[in-house]
Structure formats: C-alpha cells, structure tokens
Amino acid sequence: MSRAKPELSFWQIWNMCFGFLGIQFGFALQNANVSRIFQTLGANVDQIPVLWIAAPFTGLIVQPIIGYLSDRTWNRFGRRRPYFFAGAVLATLALMAMPNSPALWVAAGLLWIMDASFNVSMEPFRAFVGDQLPPKQRPLGYAMQSVFIGVGAVVASFLPYVLTHFGVANTAPAGEVPHSVMYSFYAGAVVLLGAMLWTILSTREYPPEQLESFADAHVNETPVVVGSAWKIGALFLALGAILLALILHYDLEKELYLLAGGLVGFGALFVWLSRTASQGALRQIMGDLYGMPGPMRRLNWVQFFSWFAMFAMWINTTPAVAERFYGSTDTTSAAYNEGANWAGVLMGTYNGVGVLAAIVIPLLVRACGLRMSHLVNLWLGGLGLLSFLVIRDPHWLIASMVGVGFTWASILSLPYAMLSDNLPAAKMGIYMGIFNFFIVIPQLMAASVLGVLLKLFFHNQPIWALGLGGISLLIAGLCTLRVPRMETA
C-alpha cells in the first residue's frame, strides 16, 4: 500500500533550496553585465540581440535533456545532485573567465557555456522539490526558491554599483572590463559554488524504489501513442512555410525568421516522431512532449502568456520610461540616462517585492488555493503594467512594480507546484524540462514579434509593449482557471 511522503522541516526545505541563491546570483550578473562586456569588446548595439539569443536557445535544448538524464540517474551521489555539482563547477569557471575575455567571440562562447551550465543546475532543482516534498509542502518549497531567486537577483544586480561606491574602478581602458564588473563576477563565482555545495552536502535524496513507493508517485501515467503526431507536425510546417513566404514577399523584419524557423523545426520533429522506430533520448523527449498530461497542457498556456509579458517588460522598460516620463530617446542625453537609472530602480523594486511576496504566497495558497492565488497575483502584475499607460509621475511607477513583484514571485513558484502535483515521480525531471519550453518559446516569440507590432500599430512607442504585457498577464490569469483543481490540504 502506498504511503504519504514525509513532510520536511523548515530548515530542511531551506537547505534544499539554498543552492538557488547561487544560481540566481550568477544569472543576475549575466543579465545585468554581459551586454556591457560585449560592447566593451567592440559589439555594436544591433549585434547584441543576436549574441544574446544563446540564452533562450540553450535552455530550450539543455533543460529537457538534463531532465531526461536525471530521471534515469542514481548513484552514491544521488539523482539530481550530480547535476547540481557539474553545472555549478562549469558555471563557476565561466563566471571567472567571462570578464577576462580577450575578444568578442570568446565572450560570446563563454555566454553559451555559462548559460548551459546554469541550466544544467537549474532544471534538476525544479524536479528536486517535487521529488523531496509531499504535495502539501510544494508551494512552500517553490516559494522558498523564489525568495532565494529574489535575494540573489537584488544583491548581484547592485554589486557593481556598491563596489564602485567603495572605490573600485568603474571605468577601464578600451577593450578592458572595469574592475567593478570583474570583481562582481569573481564574487558571483564564489557565491554560486558555495551555495550549491551547501545544498549538495546538507540534503539527501530518496532512492528510486522508495520514491516510487509514495502515494503521489503514479499520477497520470498513461501510454503515449504518437501515430498522429504528424498532424501537429504538418500544421507547424505549414505555418512556418506561410510565415517564411510572407517575410520574403513583404520584406518583413529579419527577427521573424527566428519564429518561422522554430515552427519548421518543431514540425519536422513531430513528423519524424510519428514515423521513427527509435527509442533513444530524442524519441523519448518528443514523445513526452506530444503526450504530456492534460493539466500540463493547460498550464503551458498560463506560462506562455506570463513569460511573454515578463520578457516584454524586461526589454522595453528602460526605453519606455526614458521616452514616456523623461522625454528623451537620445542615449547620450542627461534626461535619457536619468530615466534609465529610474528604470533600474523599478527593476530592483519588483525583485525586492518578489522576496516579500514569496513569503506571503504560501499563506494566500492556504486561504484561496493554488489556482485562485496565481490568478490574483498575475492580475496584480497585469494591472501594474497597464498602469504605465495612465500614470504621469514616474515616482508612482513604484506602486506599479509592487504588483509586478507579486506576479514574479508567483510565476517562479505556483505553476511548478500545480505541475508537480500532476506528474509521475519517474518523469518529474523530463516534464520539468519540457515545461521550460513554454518559458523559452514566449521569450523567442516576444523577441520576434514585439518590434513588428510596435512598428505597425504603436508608432514605435515602447510604452505600448508594457501595455501588451499587462493584457498578456490578464489572459494568463484567466487561463489558470482551466487548470484542474489540485489544491493542497
């Protein structure tokens, strides 16, 4: 007879999530400073998006593969922890090397390595919470991860500024990275490796046979029949071909080639899936993508609209604030840079609020359940982004970002709690990796179409991208209502 998985103490959950502090510390340093390093090494502004495309594509490829492998791993070091360690060591080395890159192509290569290493560690962390915690405690576990994500992001983002304040040089000769950035990356390497080792050494994992004995281990285990996958493949191929034809005929923006290529690639893979006799890793990953549980399919729509909104905010907040509230698009002007500084404050605000929100969210889940809690949090952020369209005093935007902070903490926790309640233990890793598709795809979509939408309908005013993000979050909240009710007791 199956038995319930034992509950863990607060400090056991703290230990198992602490490594996320290190991962996010490294991610935040990467997000805040790698474009600066690229420009220092001679990249033009229009080259930066192409150089950055490594990040989402790396996650798209690495996370499902690592999930697939970690589901099938068990040795004396555990199931997920070997991947924590391997990713942490590689990411530490990349963080140490990045600010010392002698050329742009070296820095671009290190970004690929660094992002792949973060993903090697990050993907098993999501599955780790599902492995270790009973359904009742999963919202707390993922909320704890959100706390460490927020703390790591805030501290790492401000670190070059703080070092500069204490006298570390913030400028350097042409082609050299300033010491404020260099020392921040060194500190990030130490924090990342130390935090990951803390989790690796302070936690234990259930052996596969014990994990399979728990009551929550066998949900939604149904055979996957892939004979009809060619229909989805044909649809994707047709959409990709139509989009390619439109791009060529109307000379549309080159960014749309990314979307068209993605449609064609996935279409070809689904057609291959319906015909192949292979039983290898690619067949297993595509088979699980095609045959994912129904609740996961519905959650994917929540993720798609949520992450589309967040990416729209990330890439447009600075130009939107500078143009709308400070009246400048000239990057050399005092007004623009004042607006850019205030945009940085706003970004730090939502991350800081996210830390506090992550503490409140488990209480909200207890009162309202997973679905309604996520809906409320998404709508707070949606209204926050829409308020950019009506607010006139930029200082009031702090209130807007409070709502976004609740959204951010919720996005990082509650979808994973809802998902893990609907997954079999034996496939927790692969499905968490596939779930990442619906984080990456909307980011690639936003990178492909937002510029086109702004140009065609909004006179290239970036403030409207934030409005579209707000609407996207409201839609994401409504999609949450379609997810089956799997509430915690």
CORLINMO-V440981 format. One line per field, one symbol per residue. ss: DSSP state (@ for helix, = for strand, . for the rest). phi: phi as a letter, one per 20 degrees, with the letter a starting at -180 (. if undefined). Layout:
ss: ???
phi: ???
//
This chain:
ss: ..=......@@@@@@@@.@@@@@@@@@@@@@@@@@@@@@@....@@@@@@@@.@@@@@@@@@@@@@@@@@@...=..=..@@@@@@@@@@@@@@@@@@.....@@@@@@@@@@@@@@@@@@@@@@@@@@@@@..@@@@@@@@@@@@@@@@@@@@@@@@@@@@@@@.............@@@@@@@@@@@@@@@@@@@@@@@@.....@@@@@.=@@@...........@@@@@@@@@@@@@@@@@@@@@@.....@@@@@@@@@@@@@@@@@@@@.....@@@@@@@@@@...@@@@@@@@@@@@@@@@@@@@@@@@@@@@@@@@@.......@@@@@@@@@@@@@@@@@@@@@@@@@@@@@@@@@@@.@@@@@@@@@@@@@@@@@@@@....@@@@@@@@@@@@@@@@@@..@@@@@@@....@@@@@@@@@@@.@@@@@@@@@@@@@@@@@@@@@.....@@@@@@@@@@@@@@@@@@.........
phi: .fcffffdfgfffgffdfgfgfgfgfgffffecffffgfgeofegfefgffffgffffffeffffffffffddbbfeodefgfgffffffffffffegfdgebffffffffgfffffgffeffffffgfffedfgfefgffffffffffffffffffeggffffgenffdcbggndegfffgfffffffffffffffgffedcccffgffffeefeecelecfeddfefffffffffffffffffffffdlfgfgfgfffffffffgffffggfdfdfcfffffffffffdfgggfgffgfgfgfffgfffgfgedffffffffddmbdefeeffffffffffffffffffffgffffffggffffednfffffggfffffffffffgfdfdeffffgffffffffffffgecfgffffffddfgfcgffffffgfgeefgffffffedfffffffdcllefgffffffffffffgfffgfefgfceef
//
